[in-house]
Amino acid sequence: MFKNSLIFFLLLFLTNCTHPGSALLGPALTGVTTGSVSQASVSYGTNQIVRKIKDASIKTRNEVKKVAKKIENFDLESKTEDFYASVKNLYLQDQENRKKIFLFHR
């Protein structure tokens, strides 16, 4: 019975089917099996890079969902009238400034 439970534990441990804290054992096992510290360091570094890329992609996906939701909830009718009024106001201000500049330089 002890032998079977030991084999089961080693099987789970060596295939990394345990809790996330044991993920740090990957580089240690790489270093032990290959005898190379540099290869273990590369393994650890690669794991960290992949984790950061995964986190960044999750954040990006969430931001895209927020923007898509804002676009879906965008009320075009009221925004169009406000936009038209503000553009018209800016146009009229610009025309007045041009007249002032034109009259001043004459």
C-alpha positions as CSV (number, residue, x, y, z in Angstrom):
1,M,0.0,0.0,0.0
2,F,2.8,2.4,0.9
3,K,4.5,1.6,-2.4
4,N,1.4,2.4,-4.4
5,S,0.7,5.7,-2.6
6,L,4.4,6.7,-3.1
7,I,4.1,5.9,-6.8
8,F,0.9,7.9,-7.1
9,F,2.4,10.9,-5.2
10,L,5.6,10.8,-7.4
11,L,3.4,10.6,-10.5
12,L,1.5,13.7,-9.5
13,F,4.6,15.5,-8.3
14,L,6.7,14.8,-11.4
15,T,3.9,15.6,-13.9
16,N,3.2,18.9,-12.0
17,C,-0.4,18.0,-11.4
18,T,-0.4,19.7,-8.0
19,H,-1.2,23.2,-6.6
20,P,0.3,26.2,-8.4
21,G,3.1,26.7,-5.8
22,S,4.9,23.7,-7.1
23,A,5.4,25.3,-10.5
24,L,8.6,26.7,-9.2
25,L,10.0,23.2,-8.9
26,G,10.1,23.0,-12.7
27,P,13.4,24.8,-13.1
28,A,14.8,22.9,-10.1
29,L,14.0,19.6,-11.7
30,T,15.4,20.9,-15.0
31,G,18.6,21.8,-13.2
32,V,18.8,18.4,-11.5
33,T,18.1,16.3,-14.6
34,T,20.4,18.2,-16.9
35,G,23.0,19.4,-14.5
36,S,22.9,22.8,-16.1
37,V,22.2,26.0,-14.1
38,S,21.9,28.0,-17.2
39,Q,19.2,25.8,-18.7
40,A,17.3,25.9,-15.4
41,S,17.6,29.7,-15.5
42,V,16.3,29.8,-19.0
43,S,13.4,27.5,-18.0
44,Y,12.5,29.8,-15.1
45,G,12.8,33.0,-17.2
46,T,10.7,31.5,-20.0
47,N,8.0,30.6,-17.5
48,Q,7.9,34.1,-16.1
49,I,7.7,35.6,-19.6
50,V,4.8,33.3,-20.5
51,R,3.0,34.2,-17.3
52,K,3.4,38.0,-17.9
53,I,2.1,37.6,-21.5
54,K,-0.9,35.7,-20.3
55,D,-1.6,38.3,-17.7
56,A,-1.3,41.1,-20.3
57,S,-3.6,39.3,-22.7
58,I,-6.2,38.9,-20.0
59,K,-6.0,42.6,-19.2
60,T,-6.2,43.5,-22.9
61,R,-9.2,41.2,-23.4
62,N,-11.0,42.9,-20.5
63,E,-10.3,46.4,-21.8
64,V,-11.6,45.4,-25.3
65,K,-14.8,44.1,-23.7
66,K,-15.2,47.4,-21.9
67,V,-14.7,49.4,-25.1
68,A,-17.1,47.1,-27.0
69,K,-19.7,47.6,-24.2
70,K,-19.3,51.4,-24.5
71,I,-19.8,51.3,-28.2
72,E,-22.9,49.2,-27.9
73,N,-24.4,51.6,-25.3
74,F,-23.5,54.7,-27.4
75,D,-26.6,56.8,-28.1
76,L,-25.9,58.2,-31.5
77,E,-28.9,60.5,-31.8
78,S,-28.2,62.7,-28.8
79,K,-24.5,62.6,-29.4
80,T,-24.9,63.7,-33.1
81,E,-26.9,66.8,-32.1
82,D,-24.4,67.8,-29.4
83,F,-21.5,67.2,-31.8
84,Y,-23.2,69.3,-34.5
85,A,-23.9,72.2,-32.1
86,S,-20.3,72.2,-30.9
87,V,-18.8,72.1,-34.4
88,K,-21.1,74.9,-35.5
89,N,-20.0,77.0,-32.5
90,L,-16.3,76.4,-33.2
91,Y,-16.8,77.2,-36.9
92,L,-18.5,80.5,-36.0
93,Q,-15.8,81.4,-33.5
94,D,-13.2,80.6,-36.2
95,Q,-14.9,82.9,-38.7
96,E,-15.0,85.7,-36.2
97,N,-11.3,85.3,-35.4
98,R,-10.5,85.3,-39.1
99,K,-12.5,88.5,-39.7
100,K,-10.7,90.2,-36.8
101,I,-7.3,89.1,-38.1
102,F,-8.2,90.2,-41.7
103,L,-9.4,93.6,-40.5
104,F,-6.4,94.0,-38.3
105,H,-3.8,93.3,-41.0
106,R,-5.4,95.7,-43.5
